[in-house]
Amino acid sequence: MTDTRHQQIDRLLAIMARLRDPQTGCEWDREQTFATIAPYTIEEAYEVAEAIAQADLASLRDELGDLLLQVVFHARMAEELGHFAFADVASAISNKLEARHPHIFGDDVSGDAQTERWEAIKAQERAAKGATSAIDGVALSLPGLMRAEKLQRRAARVGFDWPDPSGAADKVREEMAELDEASAADKLEEAGDLLFAAVNLVRLNGIAPEDALRAANTKFERRFRGMETLAAGDGVDFAGLSLEEQEAYWQAVKRAEKA
């Protein structure tokens, strides 16, 4: 007989409990803490995103399982410390989803756009937790590029934003000049200002900066491997070429892509 969904969840929770058993569990699993598991949680989230980008649904199933394990692992450690269990985690997100969709689960008939309603409810939740700034609650652990975009979007909601991309473009040029003129001691700060300004410009063009950079990384990797392949086909050691010769291969790869 095929197990029900509830049985499979219970099975996973039981496996995690056994792995963490102080006497008979797995030595590695018993030694882990929230801090040591957190990097794996982040890594698994990126692997889910990778499976989606590759449109690989078989891998997506497996990666979602790996990500679910991270939730179960953290919940088990919290339960051992007497704080909360997996059921509490599920209850908390269920409550949040119902609260954030009053037009579905409540009696909200205001007609507000979903995005506006969602952001208003999240703002109320942050205020209830003691937030005093429009940018409170933007996680420090986010990758720098994503955090920059989120900070800018929060600021934009209260009117602190360029009216159009041209102002952001001017700011990028200004920051480029300042980085070029900066002393060695100031290079780090000016480089950060330039990257922050670039995120603003990309965002105001309606593009997610993280998506844009991921696409650029993929393109660079594809073209770099293409250069190496062409050079190998010519019997040439790519690393031993001059920059001008390497550039010639780069242009050849670009021409081949366009063709």
C-alpha positions in Angstrom: 0.0 0.0 0.0 1.3 3.4 -0.9 2.2 5.6 2.1 0.2 8.7 2.6 1.8 12.1 2.5 1.5 12.3 6.3 3.2 9.0 6.7 6.1 10.1 4.6 6.5 13.3 6.7 6.4 11.3 9.9 8.9 8.9 8.4 11.3 11.8 7.7 10.9 13.2 11.1 11.5 9.8 12.7 14.7 9.4 10.6 16.0 12.8 11.8 15.2 11.9 15.4 17.1 8.7 15.1 20.1 10.3 13.5 20.2 12.8 16.3 19.8 10.2 19.1 22.5 10.9 21.7 23.3 7.3 22.2 22.6 5.5 18.9 22.5 8.3 16.4 25.0 9.2 13.7 28.1 10.9 15.1 28.2 13.6 12.4 24.5 14.5 12.8 24.7 14.6 16.6 27.6 17.1 16.4 25.8 19.6 14.3 24.4 23.0 15.5 22.3 25.7 13.9 25.5 27.5 12.9 27.1 24.5 11.3 24.0 23.5 9.3 23.2 27.1 8.1 25.7 27.0 5.2 24.2 23.8 4.0 20.7 25.3 4.1 21.9 28.2 1.9 23.7 25.8 -0.5 20.6 23.6 -0.9 18.4 26.7 -1.7 20.8 27.6 -4.5 20.8 24.0 -5.8 17.0 24.2 -6.0 17.3 27.4 -8.0 19.9 25.7 -10.2 17.5 22.8 -10.9 14.8 25.3 -11.8 17.1 27.2 -14.1 18.0 23.9 -15.9 14.3 23.0 -16.1 15.3 19.6 -14.6 12.3 18.5 -12.7 13.8 15.2 -11.6 16.7 17.1 -10.0 14.2 19.6 -8.6 12.4 16.8 -6.7 15.6 15.7 -5.2 16.9 19.2 -4.4 13.6 20.1 -2.8 14.0 17.0 -0.6 17.5 18.1 0.4 16.1 21.6 1.2 13.2 20.0 3.3 15.8 18.1 5.2 17.4 21.3 6.3 14.1 22.5 7.7 13.6 19.2 9.5 17.2 19.3 10.8 16.8 22.8 12.3 13.4 22.0 13.7 14.8 18.8 15.4 17.6 20.7 17.0 15.2 23.4 18.3 12.9 20.6 19.6 15.8 19.1 21.5 16.4 22.5 23.2 12.7 22.8 24.1 12.0 25.8 21.8 9.7 24.5 19.0 9.2 21.4 16.8 8.5 20.8 13.1 4.7 21.1 13.6 5.2 24.5 15.1 7.1 25.6 12.0 4.3 24.3 9.8 1.7 26.0 12.0 3.6 29.3 11.9 3.8 29.5 8.1 0.2 28.4 7.8 -0.9 31.2 10.1 1.2 33.7 8.2 -0.1 32.6 4.8 -3.7 32.9 6.0 -3.0 36.3 7.5 -1.3 37.6 4.4 -4.2 36.5 2.2 -7.3 38.0 3.9 -9.0 38.2 0.4 -8.8 34.4 0.3 -9.1 33.3 3.9 -10.8 36.3 5.4 -13.3 39.0 4.6 -11.1 41.6 2.9 -12.9 43.0 -0.1 -10.9 46.2 -0.4 -9.9 45.4 -4.0 -6.2 46.4 -3.4 -3.7 44.9 -5.7 -2.1 41.7 -4.4 1.4 43.2 -4.2 0.1 46.3 -2.3 -1.9 44.2 0.1 1.1 41.8 0.7 3.5 44.6 1.4 1.1 46.4 3.7 0.6 43.3 5.7 4.3 42.6 5.9 4.9 46.2 7.1 2.3 45.7 9.8 4.1 42.4 10.9 7.5 44.2 11.0 6.0 47.0 13.1 4.5 44.5 15.5 8.0 43.1 16.0 9.3 46.6 16.9 10.6 47.8 13.5 11.1 51.6 13.4 12.7 51.9 9.9 11.5 51.1 6.4 14.6 49.0 6.0 14.3 47.1 9.2 14.3 43.3 8.7 16.4 43.1 5.6 18.5 40.0 6.5 22.2 40.6 7.0 22.9 37.1 5.8 21.6 37.8 2.2 24.2 37.8 -0.5 25.4 41.4 -1.0 23.8 41.8 -4.4 20.4 40.6 -3.3 20.6 42.7 0.0 21.4 45.8 -1.9 18.4 45.4 -4.2 16.1 44.7 -1.2 17.4 47.7 0.7 16.8 49.9 -2.4 13.3 48.5 -2.9 12.4 49.2 0.7 13.7 52.8 0.4 11.8 53.3 -2.8 8.5 52.4 -1.1 8.8 55.6 1.0 9.8 57.7 -2.0 13.6 57.6 -1.7 14.4 56.5 -5.3 15.5 57.9 -8.7 12.4 58.9 -10.8 13.9 57.2 -13.8 17.1 55.2 -14.8 18.9 58.3 -16.1 19.7 59.5 -12.6 21.0 56.1 -11.6 23.1 56.0 -14.7 24.7 59.4 -13.8 25.4 58.0 -10.3 27.2 55.0 -11.8 29.4 57.3 -13.8 30.1 59.5 -10.7 31.0 56.4 -8.7 33.3 55.1 -11.4 35.2 58.4 -11.4 35.4 58.4 -7.6 36.8 54.8 -7.6 39.4 55.8 -10.2 40.5 58.8 -8.1 40.3 57.1 -4.7 43.4 56.4 -2.5 44.3 52.8 -1.6 42.7 53.3 1.8 39.4 54.4 0.2 39.2 51.9 -2.7 37.0 49.4 -0.8 34.4 52.0 0.1 34.3 53.5 -3.4 34.1 50.0 -5.0 31.1 49.2 -2.8 29.4 52.5 -3.8 29.9 51.7 -7.4 28.4 48.2 -7.1 25.5 49.6 -5.1 24.9 52.3 -7.8 25.0 49.6 -10.5 22.4 47.5 -8.6 20.2 50.6 -8.6 20.6 51.2 -12.3 19.8 47.6 -13.2 16.8 47.5 -10.8 15.3 50.7 -12.3 15.5 49.0 -15.7 13.1 46.4 -14.4 15.8 43.6 -14.1 16.6 41.6 -11.0 20.4 42.2 -10.5 21.0 38.7 -9.2 19.4 37.3 -12.4 21.4 39.6 -14.6 24.7 38.6 -12.9 23.9 34.9 -13.0 23.2 35.2 -16.7 26.5 37.1 -17.2 28.4 34.4 -15.3 26.8 31.7 -17.4 27.7 33.5 -20.6 31.3 34.2 -19.5 31.8 30.5 -18.5 30.4 29.3 -21.8 32.6 31.7 -23.8 35.7 31.0 -21.8 35.3 27.2 -22.2 34.7 27.9 -25.9 38.1 29.8 -26.2 39.9 26.9 -24.5 38.2 24.4 -26.9 39.2 26.4 -30.0 42.8 26.8 -28.8 43.0 23.1 -28.0 41.7 22.4 -31.5 44.5 24.5 -32.9 47.0 22.6 -30.8 47.7 25.8 -28.8 48.2 26.1 -25.0 45.6 28.8 -24.2 47.3 29.8 -20.9 50.6 30.5 -22.9 49.0 33.0 -25.3 49.3 36.7 -25.0 46.3 38.7 -24.0 45.9 39.9 -27.6 45.9 36.3 -28.9 43.4 35.3 -26.2 41.2 38.2 -27.2 41.2 36.9 -30.8 39.8 33.6 -29.6 37.2 35.5 -27.5 36.0 37.4 -30.5 35.9 34.1 -32.5 33.7 32.5 -29.9 31.4 35.6 -30.0 31.2 35.5 -33.7 30.3 31.8 -33.6 27.5 32.4 -31.1 26.0 35.2 -33.3 26.2 33.0 -36.3 
